[in-house]
Amino acid sequence: MKNIIFDIGNVLLRFQPRDYLKQFYDQETVNELMGRLFASDEWIELDRGTMMIHDVIEILTKRHPQYSEEITFVLNHWTDMMTPIVENVKIAYQLKEKGYSLYLLSNFHLEAIETMFHKYDFFKIFDGKIISAHVHCIKPDHQIYQLLIDKYALAPKESVFIDDSFMNANTADELGITGIYLPYEESLEEKLKALHIL
């Protein structure tokens, strides 16, 4: 193996919106916002890069006027919940020191990913990236994986992809990349040791 490809959410940065919302709202409001915001078609379009935050605020506050204030607040501040998963970031540095090439392949909003790249220096160790909002294509579509493979001339059989979604990891397998399914808070170190990468 030569190339280690990382998803971002729940692999390098925590993304637990329910826990975040509980800091500000009661359980009923949390449940409503999880469905009306994080499970909305517009949230997917943010990942796809076809909408911006101000577009989604306008649409969702009109659709759900009773939650207008909450939706506006959450959409303007949700990146605050994205904090490094320290043990996995540490592993990324170890892999880099061992000579592996590191890449990012992630579904992420345009404005949010720029915020993260400016906020956290560890992203500078990566050799390349494909972010969904930049290419208007989202995992698990085969095309977004192929974009990464083609842009950086990666050999799939020499590459590993780590994602917290089983479907996304499985798509990597279909393309000849070794997919690692990493549910939130499971040990990345153990999974990499099983493949003799660490």
N, C-alpha and C positions, 0 to 999 in steps of 0.2 A: 504494500500500500504506500502511496505517495501523497495523496490528497485527502484532507479531512474537511468536509463541508458541514457547516453549522446552520441550523435554523436559529432564530434569535429569541422569539417569545417562548418562555419556559424552558429554554436551553441555556441561553446566556443572560437573559433578563427575565425576571419574574413578570408574569402577566396573570394576575388573579383578580379580575374585576369585582367579583362578589365581595371579597375581603376589603377591597378598596372602598366600595360603596358603603359597606357597613360602618365605616368611620364617620359617615355624614348623615345616613338616613336609616329609618326604621325598616323592619324586615319586609313589610308590604311594599314600600317604595323601592327597596333593593330588588325585589322580585320583578316589579313592573319595569324598572330601568334595564334589568338584564335582558328582558324580552324585547322591549321597545327600542332599545339602543344597540346593545351588543349582539343581538340576534337579528338585527334589521338588514334588509337588502342594501341599505345605504352604507352600513359598516363594511360590507363586502366591496362596495364600489370605492370606498376610501382605500382599501387594500389594492384595488385594481388601478387606482390612480385616475379614475374618471370623475371623481368628485373631490372637493376640498372641504375642510372643516366648516367654513362659513356656509357652504351649500347645504351640508347635512343639518347644521343647526337650524337653518331656515325651513327646511322640509319637515324635520321631526317636531319642531316646536309648533308648527301649524297643524301637524297631524295629531299631536298630543298636547294641546294647550294647557291642560291641567298639570303637566310636568315640564312646562317651558323653562322655568328657572333651573330645575335640576339638570335637564338635558344640556342647557347652555353651559352650566358650570362643569359638568363631567366632560363634555367634549373639549372644553378649553383647558382642562387640567389633568386628563386621564394619564398622560405620560408620566406624571409624578409617581405612579405606581410601579413604573418600570425601573427596577433596581437590579444591580448585578447579582447573579447567582455565583457567589465568590468561588466556590469549589470548582465550578465548571470553567470560569474564566482562568483560574489557576492552571487547569488542565490544558486549556488552549495555549497558554504560555509554554507549558512543558512540551507540548507537541511541536510548537515552533522551534524550540531549542533542540529537539531531536531531529529536525530537518524536514518535517512535513510541511507541505504547502497548505495554507488555510484559506477557506472560502466561506462566504455567506450566501445562503439561498433562503429568502424569507418573504412571507406575505407581510407587508408593512405599509402604513400610510405615508404619503410623501412628506408632509410637514413633520410628522412624528419621527421618521427615520433621520431626518436632518438634525432634529433636536438631540436624538440619541448619539449620533456620530460626533456632535460637538461636545456633548456632556461627558462621554466616557472614552478615555484615551486608548483603552485596550482594543478598540476597533481598528486602530492603526496597524496592528500586527497581521491583519488579514491581507492576503495577496490579491484578492478580487472579490467581487460581489455581484449578485443579481437580486434586486429588490422589486417586488411585484409592481409597486406603484410607478417605478421607472419604465417598466416594459409593458404595462397594461395587460398583465397575464398573472394568474394566481395558481399556486399549488392546490390540488394535485395534477393540474394540467401538465401533460408530458412536455409541452412546448417550453415551459419556463426552465425545466431541468436541461433541456437540449440547448437553450440559450447559454447557460453556464458552461456546459460541455464545449460548445463551439467557440465561445468567446475566449476561453482560456486553454483550448486544445487539451482537454482532460481526457484521459483514457478511463472509461467507466470502471473497468476491472481493477484499476489502481486507486479507486476512490471510495470513500465512505461518507455517508450522509446521515446526520443525526437530527431527529425531529421528534417533537412530543406528540405528533399525530401518527397513528398507525397507518392511515391511508397515505399520508405523504411519504412515510418511510417505505411503504410497500411499492409506491410508484417508482421510487429510486431502484428498488430491486428489479422491477420490470424492465428498467433501462440498463441493467447490468452493473449498477452501482450497489455496493453493500449498504442496505438501509438499516439503521439502528433506531428502533422505536424506544424513545426515552420518556416514559410518563413522568409528569412533574414530581420532583423530589426523589426519583430513583437515582441510583449511583451510576454516573457516566464512567467513572474510573473502572468499575467492575465490568461494564460492557466492553470497554476498550481493551482491558486486560484479557478478556475472553477471546478477543480477536488478535491477541499478541501485538497490539499497537502501542500499548504502554507496558 
